[in-house]
Amino acid sequence: MHEDTFESAKPGQNRRLFPRLNAGLPIRIQSTDANGATDYLAGKDPESTAWVTPDPYMNFSVEGLELNATQSFPKGQILLIELRIGTQDQSWRCTGHVVRNSPSDDPDFPCTTAVSFDQVPPQASEALAELTAKLQQVFLGKR
């Protein structure tokens, strides 16, 4: 893992019991419907090429993402997610849905969107869990 793939979260930035770290997750997202999500997970490329590339430094867990992007999506919107971890070449096809939107303080990425994963390949969940553990060790000074 590269040291530049994470940075400490600001105190009070979220309401979680355990302080979270932001990590560089170079992902792409795209809105779709249930049929488009099924096709995407089956390996079919989406008909639209309208991918959104959010700020790669985001709050994440194995259950979802909170990201800043140039556009917002309606609550409940199904999203296609092309997920990468750090600088790895491996990518995974995932789906999720929007659970919350709010304005961001970042003028380059003015919309904050919280996404709950719906479908994540087991290898992607394992990679996210491993990254979470590594980041927590760094945060706790055990690395």
N, C-alpha and C positions, 0 to 999 in steps of 0.2 A: 504494500500500500504506500502511496506517495504522501508525504507530509502535507502537500498543498491541496489535498482533497477535503480537508476539514478545517473548521475554525470554531472557536467557542461561541456559544449563543450569549446574547446579552442578558443579564439578570432581569427577571420580570417579563421576559419576552413571551412566555406562555404560562399556562396555569398547571402544568404537569407537576407531579410530586418529585420526580427525578429530573434534574436539569438535562435539557436536550442539547445536542450538538448539531450544527448544520454540516452537511457533507456535499461535496461536488457530485451530483448525479446528473450526468448529461443525458437528459431525456427529451422526447418529443411527445406531444399530445395532440389529439384531434377528436372533435366531437363526432358522434355516430348514433345509430339506433341499435336495438337489440340484434337485428339481423347482421348489421355491419360488424358488431362485436364478435358474433359467432364466426363469421367468415374470417375475420382478422386472426382470431385464436386458432383457426384451422389452417392458417398459413397464407390465406389470400390477401394480397395487398389491397388497401382501401381504394375506392374509386377516386376519391378526392386526394389531391396532393397538398391540401391546406393544413400542413403540420404547423404547430406552434412550438417554438423552442423557448422554454422558460429560463429564468436565471438558474444556472446549475447548482448554486448554493441554496439548499432548501432544508427545511425541517422534515424528517422522515421517520418512519418506523416500518415494521414488517406488515402493518395494517393499512398504511396510507402515506400521503405526502401533503405538505403545505408548501406551496410554491408561489413565486411571483412571476407574472407573465405580462405580456403587452395587451392581453384581452381577458375578459372574464367569461365564464360559462354559467348558464343558469343552474340553480340548485336542482339536483336530480339528473342533470345531463350525463349521459354515458360517454366515457372517454376511452379512446384507444391510447395506450401508453407504450412507447418504445423505451424500455428501461436499460440503462447501462450503469455500471458501478465504477466510479473513478475514471481511470484511464484504460480500463479493460476493453478489449475488442469485442467481447461477448455481449450480445444484446438479447433481451427477452421481450416477447409480446405479452402485454398485460392489459387488463381492462379495469376500469373503476368508475365511480360516479361522484359528482360534485356534491359536497355536503355543506359548504359554506363559502361565501365570497366577502371580501372587504377591501377597502382601498389600501394601497401599500405606500410607504414613505419613499420608495425608490422611483425616481422620475423615469428611469429606463424601463422599469417593469411595474407599472402603476396598479396592477390588480393582484391581490392575494387570493388564491383559491385553495381550499382544503379538499382533498380527494381521498375517498375510501376505496381501497382495492376490492374488486369483485373476483377477478381471476388472476392468479399469479402462479407461474410455473414453480414447482418445488425448488429448483436450482436457484431461481431468483430470490425466493424467500430465504433460502439458506445464505445466499450472498449478502442480503440485507441484514440478516441476523448477525453474521460474522462481522460486517462493517460496524454495526451497532456495538457489539462487544469490544471491538478494537477502539472505537471512539470513546466508549465509557472508560476503558482502561487509561487512555490518554488523559481524559478529563479528571479522573481520580488520581492521576500521578503514578500509576502502576506500570508505566511503560518506560 
